[in-house]
Amino acid sequence: MKNKRRPYQPIFPGFNRTTAKGAHGGDHTYGKRKTKRPFDPKQALHVVLKSSKAKGQYSMLHPQHCNHIRKLMTRLKTRWQIAVYRYANVGNHLHLLIRAKSLADWQGFIREFSGGIAMIVTGAKKSHGLARSKSKEVCESAKRGFWDHLVFTRIVRFGKDFIAVAEYVLKNLWEAAGIPVRKFLANGYRILEFDEEGFVLVAE
């Protein structure tokens, strides 16, 4: 008899028993009863999309895919009025720190974003006409076969929690680019300032 798979507890900044109440999806909810995804339009969301299939030519960092994925995110954040504070493509998973004005905006954004990425990477459909019903069907089919789990989200309170997650996402971005940020920080450097895609490191 095979051993039952144990749920993986994601190690993200600020994730604990208290903040887990605002989390949903990913390995965090594996084997648990389905519940409504927590959402707060006044707070940010840490979003993680992961695919074990995203390797080699299917990596989201592959030169044929990464720019298209970024352009898709830029287009959809405008369409759904999503504020994107941080974005990191790490190859086999994506981190975003965002805020949506309404649950409907969030659902529309993540539905088209996750499905669009799957289509871009797998080549399920070369057309980007997601507004058409046929494209939506292909989009949903590709999405179900590409992502490992339901998208992971956690409500992130503005303040210390937000800053910690924002720095974490940027560290992932720079590490994916081959820059050992964590080693710099361990050797006495600190983050002076940062924006959506980068930060300034200074020696103590």
N, C-alpha and C positions, 0 to 999 in steps of 0.2 A: 504494500500500500504506500502510495506516495505521500510524503509529508506535505501538509497544507502550507501554502505560501504565507509567510508572515508579512504583514503590512510594513512598508518602509516609512520610517519617521523622517521627513525631510529636515535637514539641518540648515535652516535659514535664520537670519538675524531676527530676533524678536519672537521666534516660534516657540511657544511653551503651552502649558495646559490652559492658561487663560486666553491667549491669543488664538489658540487652535479653534476656539468657538467661532471665529470669523474666517476659518479656512474651509475649503471644499475642493474635492477632486484630487487627481494625482494618486500616488500610493497612500497618501494620508487617509483616504476614505475607503481603501481596499477592504472588501468583506463586510463593510458596515451597511446598515440600512440607508436607502437613498433618502436624502434630505434636501431641502431647498437651499440653494446657494446663497450664503449671506452677501448682502450688498448694502452699501451706504453711499449715497451720492455726494456726501460732504467729506468723505475720506478717500484715500488712494487705495489702489489694488495692486498687490504683487502678483503677477501672472507668470506661470511657467508652463510651456508646452514642450513635451518631450517625446522623441521617437527613437527607438533602438534601431530602426531601419535607416536612419539618417547617417550613413557612413559612406566613405568613398565618393562615388559619383552621385549618391543621394544625400550627401551632407548638405546642410543648409548654408554652409560656408563655401561650398564649391563655387568657383568663379562664374559658372553658368546660372547659379541660383541666387547668390547672396544679394546682388543689386536689385533683382526683381522682387525679392522678398521685402527689402527695405522700401522700394517704391510702392509696393502694395500696402504696406503699413502706413506710409505717408498719405496715400490716397484715401484709405479707409478712415484714418483718424479725422480727416477733414469731413468726410461724408457723415460720420456718426458723431462728430463734435467731441472727440476723445482727446483729453490732454495727456500727452506722452512725456513723462518726466525723464525716464531712462529706458534704454533699449539695448539689449545685448544678444547677439547671435553667437552661440558657442558651438555650432555645428550640429550636434545631436539634440540640442534643446535651446529654447529661447527664454529670456527673462525680459519682462516689461514691468515698469512701474507707471501706472496710469490713473486717471480719474475720469469717470463717465458721469454725465449729468443725470442720466436715468437708467433704470434697469433695461428698458427697451433699447437704448443706445448701446449699452454694453453687450447685450445679446446679439444685436445686429452686427456689431464690430467683430466680436470673437467668432461668430458663425462664418462670416465671409473671410476673415483673416486665416483661421485654421484650415478651412476648406481650400482657400486660394493657395496657401503654402503647399499643401499636399499635391495640388494640381501642378504647381510650378516644378516641384522636385521630381514627382513621378512621371510627369508628362502625360497625365490622364487626359488632359485637354489643353491644347495650345492657346485656345481662345481665352481672353480675359473678360468676355461678356458675361459676368456673373449675374447681371440683371435678368438674363433670359432663363426661362424655366428649365430648359434642357441642360444648360450650363450648371444650374443649381443642383440638379439631380446628379450629374457627374461629380460636382464638387463635394456633395455629401458622401458619395460612394468612396471617393479618393480619401476623404478625411477619415472615414471609419477604418480604412485599411492602413493608414500611415501612423497615426498617433497611438502611443502606448496606453494612455488612460484619458479620462476626462481631464480637461485643462485644470491645473491647480491654481487656485486664487486664495489670497488672504487679505483681509481688510487691514490696511496700514494707517495708523493714526499719524497725522501730521505732528512733527516735533522730533524727538529722539528716535522713535521707531522709524519714521520716514527717512531720516538721515542715514540710519544704519543700513536700511535696505537699499537706498540709493547708492551708497558706497559699495555695497556688496555686488550689485548689478554691474557697476563700472569695473570692479576688480575682475569679474568674469569676462567682461568684454576685452580688457587689456590682456588677461591671461590667454584668451583665445588667439590674440594677435602675437603671442610669443613673448610678452613683456612680463617678467616675474614680479608683479606688483607686491604680492604678499612677502616676498623676500626683502624688498626695499623697506616695507613697513616694519618687518621684524628687525631690520638693521638700523632702526632709529629714525627713519623718514616718517613724515606725517603728511596727510592730505591738506593742502592749503585752501584750495577751492576746486569746484567741479561744476560741469554743466552736463548736458544730455549724453555726450559721448566721450568725455575725457576729464582729467583733473590734473592739478599741478602738485607735484611732490616736492617737499623741501626737507632738508636735513635739520634735525633738532639742534 
